């Protein structure tokens, strides 16, 4: 009898264990007919199934918006015995991808499966749209229905709402054949619409189509709730949707003459120098700064300047610095390129014209941005000997001393008169140039383009990199710029005169010989120069020594 009792107990425990291990697995939805603006809530209950979770990857007709889980434990009385039953609940919010009969397939946990569920997704009725439009609706627009490829289209999304509305503003549109950039931050304000006051939230985007043809911006969809909830009120689901917008994208016009397609509201070229006007000397670098400024153009579409190649001149260009800002007109892009110019001979140099065609999207025609050509004289290096002019005298006049003396005497008189006129003309020219420089200074103060004050730390870092990389041209340039920022010298010759360091003089001579000497080898190393510069930088700045001979004679 006792053995029979034990067998019954063991069988009961086995049945209880089987029920616990296999459990109960069910799935249900709150509605089987919804509009394509609404979501459906899928509820999954797992009773006594342990910690296993349902696999939702099989759901293909819906987007998974959110998922939450919770559990509860119940005590059941069966035959006078207590049994604890644990139920895990998963709540999944699903968004339909299209209209029609969509399927939530069978879901599996272990050996248990649920039944498939069919959801009928329909277009919202006019009555439902009118009902929700009393509380929330969209207004979307573009600034132009037709645009050129790679030109800017401004797209505005404004969501009007009344009462307490909760929900997420739709994200930026996804357009595979266009670049979408958000403009300034969101705008919140109020407006009267059909005699009713609404609050609104607005976001704006700059869209740059990358392919000609038709571009469709899909509809914006808002799904939210109305009301604050609570004991005396319930929250009501509300939806809103905009209409898709189509844009006609035109290809590049065949009449466009430029090498790089630029379509913008405005495009300008600006030229500045580190000193205005520039003064060129042999062996001394002068920086030319060329800036591009465009409204309604992405920074990545700004063209690159062609390399500057001149006779008797060495040039080197820094990589362009591109920047983007936003305004009411959309994207404002700028591109600044610094070109170092080092003359190698005292001959005039001609900077060629910079000419960039672009397409004005406001007037729908081609225009050209131009920096005109310019000719500059190059002075000899400081301390360079200037050969005196030579005069060739015919042999027949050598034996006529009196006639030669009279000719020379008359020549001196003419020369003195010419020098007098030349002095008067130079004085007048100096006053004229001074007035022009004053006007240029006033104009430059009104210009938005400014040259940044040199930073000694940054210039020293660039000088260090150039020395370590054994780049002679860059080293010469940054040595000049660094010395100007550190010691306020206007040239390397002034740096030599101020510091009077023999080792520095030797290294500068070696550097300039590698750069400018005829047939010089390019096998230059910057380690020694870098060592000297570091010693000068770390040493305390001493009083400038005078090169006046009187200081040497009378110490």
C-alpha positions as a printed Julia matrix, in Angstrom:
555×3 Matrix{Float64}:
   0.0     0.0     0.0
   2.84    2.35    0.86
   4.54    1.51   -2.48
   1.33    2.43   -4.39
   1.16    5.76   -2.55
   4.75    6.65   -3.59
   4.04    5.75   -7.23
   1.02    8.07   -7.32
   3.1    10.95   -5.86
   5.87   10.43   -8.4
   3.36   10.4   -11.29
   1.75   13.63  -10.06
   5.15   15.37   -9.83
   6.03   14.2   -13.34
   2.79   15.64  -14.77
   3.4    18.92  -12.97
   6.96   19.08  -14.35
   5.71   18.37  -17.89
   3.14   21.17  -17.71
   5.78   23.56  -16.4
   8.4    22.71  -19.0
   6.15   22.81  -22.09
   3.84   25.57  -20.78
   1.26   27.52  -22.76
   2.15   29.86  -25.65
  -0.46   32.25  -27.1
  -0.47   35.33  -29.35
  -3.26   37.88  -29.88
  -3.77   41.38  -31.36
  -5.94   44.28  -30.27
  -7.46   44.71  -33.78
  -7.5    42.81  -37.04
  -8.56   45.78  -39.21
  -6.49   48.98  -39.1
  -5.61   51.89  -41.36
  -2.11   52.26  -42.76
  -1.61   55.2   -40.37
  -2.3    53.1   -37.29
  -0.28   50.56  -35.33
  -1.33   47.15  -34.13
  -0.47   45.76  -30.68
   0.66   42.13  -30.55
   0.47   40.45  -27.12
   2.36   37.2   -26.49
   1.79   35.17  -23.3
   4.17   32.4   -22.24
   2.94   30.4   -19.24
   5.39   28.1   -17.46
   7.86   28.28  -20.32
  10.96   29.24  -18.38
  13.15   32.1   -19.66
  12.78   31.4   -23.4
  11.81   34.41  -25.59
   9.78   34.41  -28.81
  11.61   34.86  -32.13
  10.14   37.94  -33.86
  12.49   37.93  -36.86
   9.89   36.04  -38.92
   7.6    39.12  -38.98
   8.24   40.71  -42.41
   5.1    42.73  -43.22
   5.45   45.06  -40.23
   8.12   47.29  -38.71
   8.79   46.64  -35.03
   8.3    49.98  -33.26
   8.72   48.95  -29.61
   8.76   45.93  -27.33
   8.05   45.6   -23.61
   7.89   42.61  -21.31
   6.51   41.82  -17.85
   5.62   38.81  -15.7
   3.08   37.75  -13.11
   2.82   34.75  -10.78
  -0.43   33.0    -9.78
  -1.18   30.26   -7.21
  -3.62   27.58   -8.4
  -5.35   25.03   -6.13
  -5.65   21.63   -7.78
  -6.98   18.68   -5.72
  -6.15   20.45   -2.49
  -2.56   21.12   -3.66
  -1.06   24.57   -4.33
   0.73   25.18   -7.64
   2.62   28.37   -8.58
   2.21   29.36  -12.23
   4.4    32.09  -13.8
   3.28   33.94  -16.96
   5.63   36.09  -19.06
   3.93   38.7   -21.26
   5.52   40.42  -24.29
   3.82   43.51  -25.76
   4.99   44.41  -29.29
   3.91   47.51  -31.28
   3.9    46.85  -35.05
   3.62   49.38  -37.89
   2.27   48.17  -41.27
   4.52   48.6   -44.29
   1.69   48.81  -46.85
  -2.04   48.35  -47.33
  -3.62   44.96  -47.96
  -3.82   41.69  -46.04
  -0.62   41.45  -43.98
   0.51   38.4   -42.05
   1.87   37.91  -38.54
   3.35   34.41  -39.02
   3.49   31.55  -36.52
   5.87   32.26  -33.65
   7.83   29.49  -31.91
   9.24   28.87  -28.43
  10.73   25.43  -27.97
   8.16   22.96  -29.27
   5.24   25.37  -28.9
   3.89   27.53  -31.75
   1.14   30.1   -32.11
  -1.42   30.44  -34.85
  -0.79   32.89  -37.72
  -2.81   36.14  -37.61
  -4.02   38.09  -40.66
  -4.34   41.88  -40.37
  -6.4    43.8   -42.93
  -4.7    47.17  -43.53
  -6.85   49.76  -45.34
  -6.52   53.41  -46.3
  -7.93   55.78  -43.67
 -11.48   56.93  -44.27
 -12.27   60.57  -45.02
 -14.28   60.78  -41.81
 -11.34   59.53  -39.73
  -8.98   61.98  -41.39
 -11.32   64.9   -40.78
 -11.79   63.85  -37.17
  -8.06   63.72  -36.45
  -7.35   66.88  -38.48
  -9.18   68.86  -35.8
  -6.3    68.04  -33.49
  -3.2    67.37  -35.65
  -2.2    67.78  -39.32
   0.86   68.34  -41.56
   1.95   71.11  -43.9
   4.9    70.22  -46.17
   6.39   72.23  -49.02
   9.49   72.77  -51.15
  10.88   76.12  -52.26
  10.9    75.04  -55.93
   9.19   72.22  -57.87
  12.02   72.06  -60.44
  15.74   72.02  -59.74
  19.05   71.19  -61.41
  21.02   68.11  -60.44
  23.2    68.77  -57.32
  21.44   72.08  -56.67
  19.69   72.85  -53.39
  16.0    72.27  -52.66
  14.71   73.44  -49.27
  12.08   71.07  -47.83
   9.95   72.24  -44.88
   7.88   69.96  -42.6
   5.43   71.65  -40.22
   3.23   69.69  -37.8
   0.24   71.6   -36.4
  -1.37   70.35  -33.18
  -4.06   71.46  -30.74
  -4.68   70.28  -27.2
  -2.21   67.94  -25.49
  -0.68   65.74  -28.22
   2.05   63.19  -27.53
   4.16   61.41  -30.13
   7.43   61.48  -32.09
   8.14   63.93  -34.91
   9.01   61.99  -38.09
  12.73   61.62  -38.91
  14.48   63.21  -41.9
  13.35   61.78  -45.24
  15.36   58.89  -46.64
  16.14   59.54  -50.31
  18.6    57.07  -51.87
  19.34   59.35  -54.86
  19.81   62.59  -52.92
  21.89   64.08  -50.1
  19.75   65.36  -47.21
  21.19   67.81  -44.66
  19.18   69.3   -41.76
  19.15   73.08  -41.55
  18.8    75.17  -38.39
  17.23   73.66  -35.27
  13.51   73.03  -34.93
  11.1    75.99  -34.92
   8.23   76.14  -32.39
   5.51   78.76  -32.7
   1.76   79.32  -32.94
  -0.53   80.23  -35.84
  -4.22   80.77  -36.61
  -5.65   78.24  -39.1
  -9.3    78.6   -40.19
 -10.04   80.66  -37.1
  -8.49   78.13  -34.7
  -5.23   78.57  -32.83
  -2.65   75.79  -33.32
   0.84   75.29  -32.01
   3.3    73.94  -34.56
   6.72   72.29  -34.77
   8.74   72.83  -37.96
  11.94   71.3   -39.32
  13.73   72.24  -42.55
  16.09   70.22  -44.73
  18.42   70.98  -47.66
  18.06   68.31  -50.34
  20.68   67.94  -53.11
  19.44   65.59  -55.88
  22.26   63.5   -57.33
  20.43   62.2   -60.4
  18.28   63.85  -63.02
  14.69   62.73  -63.49
  11.83   62.63  -60.99
  12.51   62.73  -57.25
   9.65   61.86  -54.88
   9.73   62.86  -51.23
   7.53   60.3   -49.42
   4.69   61.34  -47.14
   5.29   62.29  -43.52
   3.38   60.21  -40.95
   2.59   61.04  -37.33
   1.15   58.52  -34.89
   0.4    59.78  -31.4
  -2.13   60.15  -28.64
  -4.37   63.01  -27.55
  -5.09   63.83  -23.92
  -3.12   63.7   -20.71
  -4.71   60.54  -19.33
  -5.83   60.06  -15.78
  -8.77   58.86  -13.74
 -11.39   61.07  -15.42
 -10.06   61.08  -19.01
  -8.67   58.59  -21.47
  -6.01   59.03  -24.12
  -7.17   58.86  -27.73
  -5.04   57.68  -30.65
  -4.61   60.29  -33.41
  -2.8    60.14  -36.74
  -1.78   62.54  -39.49
  -0.15   62.12  -42.87
   1.07   64.5   -45.56
   1.0    64.01  -49.31
   4.12   62.95  -51.24
   5.94   65.73  -53.11
   7.48   65.21  -56.55
  10.4    67.29  -57.83
  11.6    67.44  -61.44
  15.4    67.28  -61.5
  16.99   68.73  -64.64
  20.41   67.6   -65.95
  23.42   69.88  -66.43
  22.67   72.3   -69.31
  24.56   71.56  -72.52
  25.48   75.25  -72.76
  27.47   75.17  -69.5
  31.16   75.86  -70.25
  32.81   75.01  -66.92
  34.78   71.87  -66.08
  33.05   71.46  -62.69
  29.26   71.78  -62.43
  28.36   74.42  -59.84
  24.68   75.26  -59.32
  24.1    77.8   -56.54
  22.14   80.89  -55.57
  25.39   82.87  -55.43
  29.1    82.16  -55.88
  32.05   84.5   -55.26
  35.84   84.44  -55.42
  37.95   86.55  -53.03
  41.7    87.17  -52.97
  43.75   88.37  -50.0
  47.46   88.59  -49.16
  49.25   88.36  -45.84
  50.35   91.94  -46.53
  48.37   94.21  -48.82
  49.7    95.02  -51.38
  52.2    92.14  -51.54
  55.91   92.91  -51.6
  57.99   90.26  -53.38
  61.67   89.62  -52.66
  63.87   86.83  -53.88
  63.82   83.91  -51.45
  61.07   85.28  -49.21
  57.61   83.6   -49.2
  54.42   85.57  -49.67
  51.08   83.94  -48.92
  48.19   84.35  -51.32
  44.77   83.41  -49.87
  41.97   82.52  -52.28
  38.47   82.0   -50.84
  35.32   80.64  -52.46
  31.9    81.47  -51.03
  28.66   79.83  -52.2
  25.03   79.98  -51.06
  22.89   76.95  -51.8
  25.76   74.55  -52.5
  27.16   71.67  -50.48
  30.77   72.18  -49.33
  31.82   68.91  -50.95
  30.86   70.33  -54.38
  33.18   73.36  -54.25
  35.9    73.03  -56.91
  39.63   72.81  -56.26
  41.99   75.47  -57.56
  44.38   74.51  -60.34
  48.04   74.26  -59.36
  49.92   77.54  -59.74
  52.99   77.08  -62.0
  55.16   80.15  -62.69
  58.6    80.79  -64.16
  61.31   81.78  -61.67
  58.94   81.02  -58.78
  58.46   78.14  -56.39
  54.9    77.6   -55.13
  53.29   75.33  -52.58
  49.62   75.12  -51.61
  48.06   74.01  -48.33
  45.06   71.67  -48.48
  41.85   73.73  -48.75
  39.85   74.33  -45.57
  36.12   73.78  -46.17
  33.35   75.0   -43.88
  29.55   74.89  -43.91
  26.96   77.05  -42.14
  23.2    77.31  -42.36
  20.88   80.28  -42.85
  17.42   81.09  -44.1
  18.79   80.62  -47.62
  20.04   77.11  -46.82
  23.62   75.83  -46.85
  26.43   78.4   -47.01
  29.73   76.77  -48.01
  33.21   78.29  -48.03
  36.59   77.04  -49.17
  39.9    78.75  -48.29
  43.18   77.83  -50.0
  46.55   79.31  -49.0
  49.29   79.35  -51.66
  52.89   80.19  -50.76
  54.85   82.05  -53.47
  58.69   82.2   -53.29
  60.45   84.1   -56.12
  63.85   82.68  -57.14
  64.93   85.55  -59.44
  64.45   89.31  -59.43
  62.14   89.35  -62.42
  58.49   90.36  -62.77
  55.97   87.59  -62.15
  52.51   87.33  -63.71
  49.71   85.64  -61.79
  47.22   84.24  -64.31
  43.51   84.9   -64.17
  41.35   82.56  -62.06
  38.11   81.95  -63.9
  35.32   79.65  -62.58
  32.01   79.39  -64.48
  28.93   78.6   -62.38
  25.16   78.38  -62.86
  22.95   80.94  -61.12
  19.83   79.03  -60.04
  17.97   82.29  -59.35
  18.38   83.78  -62.84
  18.79   80.36  -64.55
  21.88   81.34  -66.52
  25.65   80.86  -66.49
  27.88   83.4   -64.77
  31.64   83.55  -64.23
  33.54   84.36  -61.03
  36.91   85.95  -61.81
  40.09   87.01  -60.04
  41.9    89.07  -62.71
  45.49   88.51  -63.73
  48.14   90.65  -62.03
  51.81   91.51  -62.57
  54.17   92.08  -59.63
  57.77   93.24  -59.53
  60.31   91.15  -57.56
  63.01   92.93  -55.58
  66.47   91.43  -55.11
  67.26   89.68  -51.87
  68.58   91.87  -49.03
  72.33   92.33  -49.35
  72.45   91.22  -53.0
  74.86   93.2   -55.18
  73.31   95.22  -58.0
  75.47   95.44  -61.13
  76.08   99.06  -62.27
  74.93  100.0   -65.77
  77.59   99.88  -68.48
  78.05  102.54  -71.22
  79.56  101.61  -74.57
  81.57  104.43  -76.19
  82.3   104.24  -79.93
  86.03  103.93  -80.81
  85.84  106.98  -83.09
  85.05  109.2   -80.09
  87.99  108.07  -77.97
  90.34  110.45  -79.74
  87.99  113.46  -79.31
  88.28  114.4   -75.59
  86.83  117.92  -75.9
  83.68  116.82  -77.67
  83.17  114.02  -75.21
  83.55  116.4   -72.26
  80.95  118.8   -73.69
  78.56  115.96  -74.36
  78.96  114.67  -70.83
  78.42  118.15  -69.41
  75.16  118.6   -71.31
  74.12  115.11  -70.25
  74.58  116.0   -66.58
  72.4   119.07  -66.95
  69.65  117.04  -68.6
  70.0   114.36  -65.91
  69.63  116.9   -63.1
  66.5   118.36  -64.67
  65.09  114.85  -65.17
  65.87  113.94  -61.55
  64.0   117.01  -60.38
  60.93  116.09  -62.36
  61.31  112.49  -61.19
  61.4   113.63  -57.54
  58.21  115.68  -58.0
  56.5   112.75  -59.75
  57.61  110.29  -57.01
  56.25  112.58  -54.29
  52.91  112.87  -56.08
  52.85  109.09  -56.64
  53.64  108.43  -52.95
  50.73  110.64  -51.85
  48.41  108.92  -54.33
  49.42  105.43  -53.2
  48.98  106.44  -49.58
  45.4   107.54  -50.29
  44.74  104.26  -52.13
  46.15  102.2   -49.24
  43.95  104.11  -46.82
  40.9   103.35  -48.97
  41.9    99.69  -49.25
  42.3    99.48  -45.5
  38.82  100.92  -44.99
  37.38   98.47  -47.53
  39.13   95.52  -45.91
  37.69   96.47  -42.55
  34.2    96.31  -44.04
  34.85   92.93  -45.68
  33.75   89.82  -43.81
  36.91   87.97  -44.84
  39.68   88.31  -42.28
  43.2    86.96  -41.99
  43.69   85.19  -38.68
  46.44   86.41  -36.37
  49.33   83.89  -36.52
  49.53   81.42  -33.66
  53.13   80.81  -32.58
  52.46   77.35  -31.12
  50.72   76.07  -34.25
  53.38   77.52  -36.54
  56.14   75.91  -34.47
  54.37   72.54  -34.75
  54.16   72.92  -38.53
  57.84   73.94  -38.66
  58.75   70.86  -36.61
  56.81   68.57  -38.96
  58.46   70.1   -42.02
  61.96   69.71  -40.54
  61.37   66.11  -39.52
  60.02   65.3   -42.99
  63.01   67.07  -44.63
  60.7    69.28  -46.72
  62.9    72.26  -47.56
  60.24   74.5   -49.14
  57.77   74.02  -46.28
  60.53   74.5   -43.72
  61.57   77.81  -45.31
  57.98   79.02  -45.32
  57.16   78.04  -41.74
  60.5    79.34  -40.46
  59.56   82.74  -41.87
  56.02   82.6   -40.45
  57.18   81.32  -37.05
  59.91   83.96  -36.73
  57.35   86.63  -37.61
  55.02   85.4   -34.85
  57.84   84.85  -32.3
  60.23   87.74  -32.92
  58.11   90.11  -35.08
  60.64   89.98  -37.92
  59.58   90.72  -41.48
  62.13   88.46  -43.18
  64.75   85.84  -42.44
  67.42   88.5   -42.96
  65.88   90.51  -40.11
  65.86   87.35  -38.0
  69.6    86.9   -38.62
  70.31   90.55  -37.76
  68.25   90.42  -34.58
  69.55   87.14  -33.13
  73.16   87.09  -34.49
  73.49   83.34  -34.07
  76.21   81.78  -36.22
  74.69   78.31  -36.12
  71.32   79.74  -37.21
  72.99   81.64  -40.07
  74.71   78.46  -41.24
  71.48   76.46  -41.24
  69.54   79.17  -43.11
  72.34   79.37  -45.69
  72.2    75.59  -46.16
  68.42   75.67  -46.47
  68.36   78.46  -49.06
  71.21   76.86  -51.0
  69.15   73.67  -51.23
  66.18   75.7   -52.46
  67.64   78.3   -54.8
  71.22   77.44  -55.8
  71.68   76.33  -59.41
  72.21   72.57  -59.64
  71.77   72.14  -55.89
  70.93   68.73  -54.48
  67.56   68.15  -52.92
  69.11   65.9   -50.26
  68.51   68.35  -47.42
  67.99   67.3   -43.78
  66.19   69.46  -41.24
  67.38   67.88  -37.98
  70.16   70.43  -37.35
  67.93   73.42  -38.1
  65.21   72.04  -35.83
  67.74   71.64  -33.01
  68.85   75.28  -33.38
  65.26   76.58  -33.51
  64.3    74.62  -30.38
  67.25   76.14  -28.5
  66.19   79.63  -29.58
  62.59   79.0   -28.58
  63.48   77.62  -25.15
  65.99   80.34  -24.35
  64.79   83.55  -22.71
  64.38   86.36  -25.21
  67.36   88.65  -24.66
  67.73   92.26  -25.54
  68.24   92.76  -29.25
  71.89   93.26  -30.13
  72.72   96.31  -32.24
  74.76   96.0   -35.39
  75.84   99.65  -35.14
  79.6    99.95  -35.56
  79.8   102.43  -32.69
  78.76   99.68  -30.26
  81.71   97.64  -31.41
  84.16  100.47  -31.17
  82.87  101.81  -27.84
  81.47   98.92  -25.8
